[in-house]
Amino acid sequence: MDCGERLAVEQDAGHSVCVLFGLIPENYEPVTLPGKTVNEPFSAEGDCDGDGTSNIEEYEYVVACGGDIDAFVTAASENSPFWEENPALPVAGIIGLLLLCVGIAVVHMHVRRATRA
């Protein structure tokens, strides 16, 4: 969509909003604001959590991994890899903790038997 088409769509949308609220469309004109800047927390070029990865890079990674907007907000705002659907994380949750406990118990039993012998 080029600039002319986008402007036509924006004008149609503005006209529809005016009609919806019973206003006279000719008395209003759209105000266009520039996009977000780097210093705004969730701008594309910004880095909300300060981890060195831009928000757009984090968004693209989260979406590529099957995450949604909630996962993106977590990934972009917290300098932590713990967001839903992150394939880079090891097994987590109750099953992962249970397996970890079993592994520790097995190692402990082997060490204990080796020190008795």
N, C-alpha and C positions, 0 to 999 in steps of 0.2 A: 504494500500500500504506500503510495507516494504521499508527499505533503498535502497536495491538493485534495486527494481522496480522504485523507485523515481529517482535514479541516472541514470537509463537507459532512463527514460522519459526526464530528463534534458539534457542528452547527445544528444538525438534525436532532441530536440528543438534547442540546440546550433548548431548542424549540419545544421538544416533547416535554421537558421538565416544566417549562413555563406554562404550557397548556394544562399539564397535570395539576398544577397549583393555582390555576385560574389567573395567571399573570399575562400581561401583554408582551409577547416575545420581542417586539420592536423596541421596547423600553430597556432591554437588557442586552449586554454584549459579554461574550465569554472572556474570562481573565485566564491567561496562560501563565503558569508558574514554571520556572526551570526545574530540571530534575534534581534529585538529591545530590549533595556534594560528598566528598570523601570524608569530611568530619561528621557526617550524620551516621548514627549507629548502624542502620540497616541499608545504607546505600550500596549499590553494586560494587563500587570501588573501595568502599570502607572495609574495616576489619574490626568488627564489634568486640571480639574477644582478645584481640592483640596477639594472635598466634602466627601472624605472618601470611595467612591465607586470606585472600579477599572474600567478601561475602558471596560474590557471584561464583567463585570457584567452589566454595563450600556448598552452595545451593546446587550447582551442577553435579557435584559428587554425591550429595544426598539423594537427589532425584535419580541418578544413574544406579544407585544401590536400592532403589525401590522405596525410599523414604517419602514422607509427605511434608507439608508446610510446618507441622509441629516439630518434626525431626530436624528440619532446617533451622528453626528458631533455636532449638536446643544446641545444635552444632555450631551455629554462628554466635551465640551469646555466651556460651560457656567454653572455656579453654579445656575441654575434656573430650575424650573419644567416646564417652558413654551416651550415645543416642540410638534410638530404635533402628533396627535394620542395618546397623554398621557391620559389614562383613569382616572388618579388620579386627574385631574383638574376639577373644577366645570364648569358649562356651561359658555362658553365665546362667544365673538363675539357680533354682533349687537343685536341678540335676547336676549342674556343674559343681556346686558346693558339696553335694553328696559324694560325687566321684573324687573330689579333692580330699575330703575327710577319709574316705576308704583308702586312697593312695597313701596318705600320711600314716594311717594305722598300719598298713602293710609294711611300709619302710621302717616304722618304729619296731614292729615285731621282728623283722630281719636283723636290725641293729642290736636289739636286745638278745636274740639268740646268738649272734656272732660274739658278743661280749661275754656270754656265759661259757662259751666253748673254749 
